[in-house]
Amino acid sequence: MSKKSAGLLLYRNNSGRLEVMLVHPGGPLWAGKDEGIWSIPKGEFQDPEEPLAAARREFEEETGMAPVGHFIALTSVRQPSGKLVFAWAVEGDFDPAVLK
């Protein structure tokens, strides 16, 4: 069975400008890699955990913020490795100074 990953794209309207929150990928695969790499907060999960529950859990683990709001399902993507990535967008406010 191929791996699965789930994550959230937090966005906000800041004085008419769309802003999104991205993070640097972590873990041993990314250690010492290009600091220019950004991604949505996400992580792997296994059955029976539901993809949206995994996305919310991973978001909170990586940012320290519990996501709330209306979650908009985005198109799933299968990466060249075979991993299936699920993603949702959710509107919310955030202060970069207080992120984990």
Buried (B, 14 or more C-beta within 10 A) or exposed (E): EEEBBBBBBBBEEEEEEEEEBEBEBEEEEEEEEEEEEEBBBBBEBEEEEEBBEBBBBBBBEBBEBEBEEEBEEBEEEEEEEEEBBBBBBBEBEBEEEEEE
